[in-house]
Amino acid sequence: MRGANEIKTGRARRLRADSTKAELRLWRHLRARSLMGHKFVRQEPIGPYIVDFVCREQRLVIEVDGGQHATDKRDAIRDRWLAEHRYRVLRFWNNDVLGNTEGVLELIAAALPDESPPHPPAFGGRPLPASGER
């Protein structure tokens, strides 16, 4: 099954390189734990799909769509599969991200819990050391 994973990874890399203006704008606000300390990754393979953005810890998928998605029935099938695997999906139109970035970020923030620890607690309840700490 290794070949299938390599194909999916290569496709995800191409999608990252060919990001739309809306995806790039949203990524500037999601990257590096910029939104309430939550870690997002982009163009991430999940099962048979590649999602635009995902916060793995909160199982929140963000999709940024162009007009071609207005009547695409595959999106409903994809959303159903993700929901069956306990992912929540938020979809935004490109023009919403470009014209109302703050509003989109507010909706994403509302879907996230107020507090998120930077690292999961280690065995015994003590936090894991940060990079470079002992």
N, C-alpha and C positions, 0 to 999 in steps of 0.2 A: 504493500500500500504506500510505500515511500514515494513512488513516482507521482501519485495523485497529490500528495502533500507538497512536493516540489513544484508542481504545476500551479497549484493554488497560491503558494508563496510567491512565485514569479509573477502571477497575475496581480496579486496585491501590491507588489513592488511597482509594477507598471501603473496601476491606478494611483498610487501615491505620487509618482512622477508626473502624471497627467491630471492632477487635481483641478477642479473648476475654481473660478474666482471665489465663489461662495464657500466652497470647502476650505480654501486657504484662509479666508477671513475668519471663519468659525474656528479653524484649527489654531490661529493665533491667540484666541481667547480660551481654548480648552487645554492647550499643551502645557507641560511643566507644572501640573497641578494648580493652574491659574484660577480655576473655578472652584472655590470653596475647599481647596485641598484635595479634590478628587482626581485620580489619575485616569486620563483618557488615552487611548491609542487610536490610530486611524488606519483605515483600509485593512481591517483585521479579519482573517478567516474564522468563521464560526460555523461548524458543521459544513453543509454543502454551499454556504454563502460567504460572501465577503461584505462586511458592513462598513459604512463610511467611518463611524466613530463608535467606540464602546468604552464604557466604564465597567470593567470586569467585576470589580468588587460590588457594585450596585446592580449589575446585570441590566444596564441601561444602554440601549442602542440608539444612536442618533443618525438619521438618514437625511441627506440634503438632496432634493430631487429637482430635476428640470422638467420642462413641459412634457417630455416623452413618457413620464410616469403617470400622467393624468388618467390614462385609460389602460394601464398595464395591469392585467389580472395576475401576473406573476408576483407583484408586490403583495397582494393579499395572501397568496400562498406562502410567500416568504415570511410575512408577519405572523401568520398562523403557526408556522414551524418554530419561529423564534419564541412565540408565546408558549407553545407546548414545551419548550426547553427553558421556561421561566425567565425569559428576557422581556423587558418592556421596551417598546419601540416608540420613539418620537420622530415624526416626519415634518420637515420644513421645506418649503419651496425656495429655490435659489433666490428669487426676488425678495422674499421675506428676510433671508439672511443678509442680503446686500443692502436692503432698504431699512431694515429694522433690527439690526444686530442686537441692540440692548434688549429689545422685547423677546427675541429668541433666547438670549442668555437667561433672562428672567424665568422663562418657561422651563428651561433645562434645570436651572437652580431649584425651582419649585418641585421638580421630580426627584431631587437628591435630598438625603437627610441633612439636617443642619450641621451635624458633626461627623467627622470621619477620622479615625486615628490614622496617622501616617503609615503605620506598620501594624500588622496583626500582633496580638500579644503572644509571646513565646511560651513554651511549657513552663508552668509554675506562675503564670501571670505577669512575669517581668517583660517589658518591651525588648525587642531585639535591638542590638546596638546599631547605630547609624554607620554608614560606610566610613571606615577608617578608625572607628572606636573599638576598644577592647573591653 
